[in-house]
Each structure stands twice: as structure tokens, then as C-alpha cells.
Amino acid sequence: MLAYQLTYAKNMWNRKELKTKAKQMVKKNYWNLLVLCFLVALLTGEFRNFYCRNLASR
């Protein structure tokens, strides 16, 4: 039982650690996420325009 509690205590996060790791991940992946969001917005916007033009021409 004591070994389980020690193992569980090692895996617990504190607020400071969690915040630090989150900042590191955002800094590491910021540009990739920004490009991905831009591409999704571009593709969904283009698809919508294409679809609406095809409906209007019928």
C-alpha cells in the first residue's frame, strides 16, 4: 500500500509544473498550430464558396 502511495505521489502534478509544461508545448508547437488553423480555414472557406457557386448555377 505504501509503495502505491509513493508511486501515485510521484505522478501527481502540481500547478507550477503543469503551467511550465503547457507553456513549453505552446512555444514548441505554436507555428505548426497556426499554419494548420489557417489551412483549415482556407480549405473550408474555399469548399463553401465552390459549393454555393454550384448551387447558384443550377
KOLTOR-942453 format. One record per atom (N, C-alpha, C): residue number from 0; residue in three letters; atom name; x, z, y. Coordinates in steps of 0.1 Angstrom, whole numbers, plus 5000, padded with zeros to 4 digits. Layout:
BEGIN
+-----+--------+-------+------+------+------+
! num ! residu ! atome !    X !    Z !    Y !
+-----+--------+-------+------+------+------+
! NUM !    ALA !    CA !    X !    Z !    Y !
...
+-----+--------+-------+------+------+------+
//
This chain:
BEGIN
+-----+--------+-------+------+------+------+
! num ! residu ! atome !    X !    Z !    Y !
+-----+--------+-------+------+------+------+
!   0 !    MET !     N ! 5008 ! 5000 ! 4988 !
!   0 !    MET !    CA ! 5000 ! 5000 ! 5000 !
!   0 !    MET !     C ! 5009 ! 5000 ! 5013 !
!   1 !    LEU !     N ! 5019 ! 5008 ! 5013 !
!   1 !    LEU !    CA ! 5028 ! 5009 ! 5024 !
!   1 !    LEU !     C ! 5035 ! 4995 ! 5026 !
!   2 !    ALA !     N ! 5039 ! 4989 ! 5015 !
!   2 !    ALA !    CA ! 5046 ! 4976 ! 5017 !
!   2 !    ALA !     C ! 5036 ! 4965 ! 5023 !
!   3 !    TYR !     N ! 5024 ! 4966 ! 5019 !
!   3 !    TYR !    CA ! 5014 ! 4957 ! 5025 !
!   3 !    TYR !     C ! 5012 ! 4959 ! 5040 !
!   4 !    GLN !     N ! 5012 ! 4972 ! 5044 !
!   4 !    GLN !    CA ! 5010 ! 4975 ! 5058 !
!   4 !    GLN !     C ! 5022 ! 4971 ! 5066 !
!   5 !    LEU !     N ! 5034 ! 4972 ! 5061 !
!   5 !    LEU !    CA ! 5046 ! 4968 ! 5068 !
!   5 !    LEU !     C ! 5046 ! 4952 ! 5069 !
!   6 !    THR !     N ! 5043 ! 4945 ! 5058 !
!   6 !    THR !    CA ! 5042 ! 4931 ! 5059 !
!   6 !    THR !     C ! 5032 ! 4926 ! 5069 !
!   7 !    TYR !     N ! 5020 ! 4933 ! 5069 !
!   7 !    TYR !    CA ! 5009 ! 4929 ! 5078 !
!   7 !    TYR !     C ! 5014 ! 4932 ! 5093 !
!   8 !    ALA !     N ! 5021 ! 4943 ! 5095 !
!   8 !    ALA !    CA ! 5025 ! 4946 ! 5108 !
!   8 !    ALA !     C ! 5035 ! 4936 ! 5113 !
!   9 !    LYS !     N ! 5044 ! 4930 ! 5105 !
!   9 !    LYS !    CA ! 5053 ! 4920 ! 5109 !
!   9 !    LYS !     C ! 5046 ! 4908 ! 5113 !
!  10 !    ASN !     N ! 5035 ! 4904 ! 5107 !
!  10 !    ASN !    CA ! 5028 ! 4892 ! 5110 !
!  10 !    ASN !     C ! 5019 ! 4893 ! 5122 !
!  11 !    MET !     N ! 5017 ! 4905 ! 5127 !
!  11 !    MET !    CA ! 5008 ! 4907 ! 5139 !
!  11 !    MET !     C ! 5014 ! 4901 ! 5151 !
!  12 !    TRP !     N ! 5007 ! 4895 ! 5160 !
!  12 !    TRP !    CA ! 5012 ! 4890 ! 5172 !
!  12 !    TRP !     C ! 5009 ! 4900 ! 5183 !
!  13 !    ASN !     N ! 5017 ! 4901 ! 5193 !
!  13 !    ASN !    CA ! 5014 ! 4908 ! 5205 !
!  13 !    ASN !     C ! 5011 ! 4898 ! 5216 !
!  14 !    ARG !     N ! 5005 ! 4902 ! 5226 !
!  14 !    ARG !    CA ! 5001 ! 4893 ! 5237 !
!  14 !    ARG !     C ! 5013 ! 4885 ! 5243 !
!  15 !    LYS !     N ! 5024 ! 4892 ! 5245 !
!  15 !    LYS !    CA ! 5036 ! 4886 ! 5252 !
!  15 !    LYS !     C ! 5041 ! 4875 ! 5243 !
!  16 !    GLU !     N ! 5043 ! 4878 ! 5230 !
!  16 !    GLU !    CA ! 5048 ! 4868 ! 5221 !
!  16 !    GLU !     C ! 5039 ! 4855 ! 5220 !
!  17 !    LEU !     N ! 5026 ! 4858 ! 5219 !
!  17 !    LEU !    CA ! 5017 ! 4847 ! 5218 !
!  17 !    LEU !     C ! 5017 ! 4838 ! 5231 !
!  18 !    LYS !     N ! 5018 ! 4844 ! 5243 !
!  18 !    LYS !    CA ! 5018 ! 4837 ! 5255 !
!  18 !    LYS !     C ! 5031 ! 4829 ! 5256 !
!  19 !    THR !     N ! 5042 ! 4835 ! 5252 !
!  19 !    THR !    CA ! 5055 ! 4828 ! 5253 !
!  19 !    THR !     C ! 5055 ! 4816 ! 5244 !
!  20 !    LYS !     N ! 5050 ! 4818 ! 5232 !
!  20 !    LYS !    CA ! 5050 ! 4806 ! 5222 !
!  20 !    LYS !     C ! 5040 ! 4795 ! 5227 !
!  21 !    ALA !     N ! 5029 ! 4799 ! 5233 !
!  21 !    ALA !    CA ! 5020 ! 4789 ! 5238 !
!  21 !    ALA !     C ! 5026 ! 4781 ! 5249 !
!  22 !    LYS !     N ! 5033 ! 4788 ! 5258 !
!  22 !    LYS !    CA ! 5040 ! 4781 ! 5269 !
!  22 !    LYS !     C ! 5050 ! 4771 ! 5264 !
!  23 !    GLN !     N ! 5058 ! 4775 ! 5254 !
!  23 !    GLN !    CA ! 5068 ! 4767 ! 5248 !
!  23 !    GLN !     C ! 5062 ! 4754 ! 5242 !
!  24 !    MET !     N ! 5051 ! 4756 ! 5235 !
!  24 !    MET !    CA ! 5044 ! 4745 ! 5229 !
!  24 !    MET !     C ! 5038 ! 4735 ! 5239 !
!  25 !    VAL !     N ! 5033 ! 4740 ! 5250 !
!  25 !    VAL !    CA ! 5027 ! 4732 ! 5260 !
!  25 !    VAL !     C ! 5039 ! 4724 ! 5267 !
!  26 !    LYS !     N ! 5050 ! 4731 ! 5270 !
!  26 !    LYS !    CA ! 5061 ! 4724 ! 5276 !
!  26 !    LYS !     C ! 5067 ! 4713 ! 5266 !
!  27 !    LYS !     N ! 5067 ! 4716 ! 5254 !
!  27 !    LYS !    CA ! 5072 ! 4706 ! 5244 !
!  27 !    LYS !     C ! 5063 ! 4694 ! 5242 !
!  28 !    ASN !     N ! 5050 ! 4696 ! 5243 !
!  28 !    ASN !    CA ! 5041 ! 4685 ! 5239 !
!  28 !    ASN !     C ! 5033 ! 4680 ! 5251 !
!  29 !    TYR !     N ! 5036 ! 4684 ! 5263 !
!  29 !    TYR !    CA ! 5028 ! 4680 ! 5275 !
!  29 !    TYR !     C ! 5026 ! 4665 ! 5277 !
!  30 !    TRP !     N ! 5037 ! 4658 ! 5277 !
!  30 !    TRP !    CA ! 5037 ! 4644 ! 5280 !
!  30 !    TRP !     C ! 5030 ! 4636 ! 5269 !
!  31 !    ASN !     N ! 5032 ! 4640 ! 5256 !
!  31 !    ASN !    CA ! 5026 ! 4634 ! 5245 !
!  31 !    ASN !     C ! 5010 ! 4636 ! 5246 !
!  32 !    LEU !     N ! 5006 ! 4647 ! 5249 !
!  32 !    LEU !    CA ! 4992 ! 4650 ! 5251 !
!  32 !    LEU !     C ! 4986 ! 4642 ! 5262 !
!  33 !    LEU !     N ! 4993 ! 4641 ! 5273 !
!  33 !    LEU !    CA ! 4988 ! 4634 ! 5285 !
!  33 !    LEU !     C ! 4987 ! 4619 ! 5282 !
!  34 !    VAL !     N ! 4996 ! 4614 ! 5275 !
!  34 !    VAL !    CA ! 4995 ! 4599 ! 5271 !
!  34 !    VAL !     C ! 4984 ! 4597 ! 5261 !
!  35 !    LEU !     N ! 4982 ! 4606 ! 5252 !
!  35 !    LEU !    CA ! 4972 ! 4605 ! 5242 !
!  35 !    LEU !     C ! 4958 ! 4606 ! 5249 !
!  36 !    CYS !     N ! 4956 ! 4615 ! 5258 !
!  36 !    CYS !    CA ! 4943 ! 4616 ! 5266 !
!  36 !    CYS !     C ! 4941 ! 4603 ! 5274 !
!  37 !    PHE !     N ! 4951 ! 4598 ! 5280 !
!  37 !    PHE !    CA ! 4950 ! 4586 ! 5288 !
!  37 !    PHE !     C ! 4946 ! 4574 ! 5279 !
!  38 !    LEU !     N ! 4952 ! 4573 ! 5267 !
!  38 !    LEU !    CA ! 4949 ! 4562 ! 5258 !
!  38 !    LEU !     C ! 4934 ! 4563 ! 5253 !
!  39 !    VAL !     N ! 4930 ! 4575 ! 5250 !
!  39 !    VAL !    CA ! 4916 ! 4577 ! 5245 !
!  39 !    VAL !     C ! 4906 ! 4573 ! 5256 !
!  40 !    ALA !     N ! 4909 ! 4578 ! 5268 !
!  40 !    ALA !    CA ! 4900 ! 4575 ! 5279 !
!  40 !    ALA !     C ! 4900 ! 4559 ! 5282 !
!  41 !    LEU !     N ! 4911 ! 4553 ! 5281 !
!  41 !    LEU !    CA ! 4912 ! 4539 ! 5283 !
!  41 !    LEU !     C ! 4904 ! 4531 ! 5272 !
!  42 !    LEU !     N ! 4907 ! 4535 ! 5260 !
!  42 !    LEU !    CA ! 4900 ! 4528 ! 5249 !
!  42 !    LEU !     C ! 4885 ! 4530 ! 5249 !
!  43 !    THR !     N ! 4881 ! 4542 ! 5251 !
!  43 !    THR !    CA ! 4866 ! 4545 ! 5251 !
!  43 !    THR !     C ! 4860 ! 4538 ! 5263 !
!  44 !    GLY !     N ! 4866 ! 4538 ! 5274 !
!  44 !    GLY !    CA ! 4861 ! 4531 ! 5286 !
!  44 !    GLY !     C ! 4860 ! 4516 ! 5284 !
!  45 !    GLU !     N ! 4870 ! 4510 ! 5278 !
!  45 !    GLU !    CA ! 4870 ! 4496 ! 5275 !
!  45 !    GLU !     C ! 4860 ! 4492 ! 5265 !
!  46 !    PHE !     N ! 4858 ! 4500 ! 5255 !
!  46 !    PHE !    CA ! 4848 ! 4497 ! 5245 !
!  46 !    PHE !     C ! 4834 ! 4498 ! 5251 !
!  47 !    ARG !     N ! 4832 ! 4508 ! 5259 !
!  47 !    ARG !    CA ! 4819 ! 4509 ! 5266 !
!  47 !    ARG !     C ! 4816 ! 4497 ! 5275 !
!  48 !    ASN !     N ! 4826 ! 4493 ! 5282 !
!  48 !    ASN !    CA ! 4824 ! 4481 ! 5291 !
!  48 !    ASN !     C ! 4821 ! 4468 ! 5283 !
!  49 !    PHE !     N ! 4828 ! 4467 ! 5272 !
!  49 !    PHE !    CA ! 4827 ! 4455 ! 5263 !
!  49 !    PHE !     C ! 4813 ! 4455 ! 5257 !
!  50 !    TYR !     N ! 4809 ! 4467 ! 5252 !
!  50 !    TYR !    CA ! 4796 ! 4468 ! 5246 !
!  50 !    TYR !     C ! 4784 ! 4465 ! 5256 !
!  51 !    CYS !     N ! 4785 ! 4471 ! 5267 !
!  51 !    CYS !    CA ! 4775 ! 4469 ! 5277 !
!  51 !    CYS !     C ! 4774 ! 4455 ! 5282 !
!  52 !    ARG !     N ! 4785 ! 4448 ! 5283 !
!  52 !    ARG !    CA ! 4785 ! 4434 ! 5287 !
!  52 !    ARG !     C ! 4779 ! 4425 ! 5277 !
!  53 !    ASN !     N ! 4781 ! 4428 ! 5264 !
!  53 !    ASN !    CA ! 4775 ! 4421 ! 5253 !
!  53 !    ASN !     C ! 4760 ! 4423 ! 5253 !
!  54 !    LEU !     N ! 4755 ! 4435 ! 5255 !
!  54 !    LEU !    CA ! 4741 ! 4437 ! 5255 !
!  54 !    LEU !     C ! 4734 ! 4430 ! 5267 !
!  55 !    ALA !     N ! 4741 ! 4430 ! 5279 !
!  55 !    ALA !    CA ! 4735 ! 4424 ! 5291 !
!  55 !    ALA !     C ! 4734 ! 4408 ! 5289 !
!  56 !    SER !     N ! 4743 ! 4403 ! 5281 !
!  56 !    SER !    CA ! 4743 ! 4388 ! 5280 !
!  56 !    SER !     C ! 4733 ! 4383 ! 5270 !
!  57 !    ARG !     N ! 4727 ! 4392 ! 5262 !
!  57 !    ARG !    CA ! 4717 ! 4388 ! 5252 !
!  57 !    ARG !     C ! 4704 ! 4384 ! 5258 !
+-----+--------+-------+------+------+------+
//
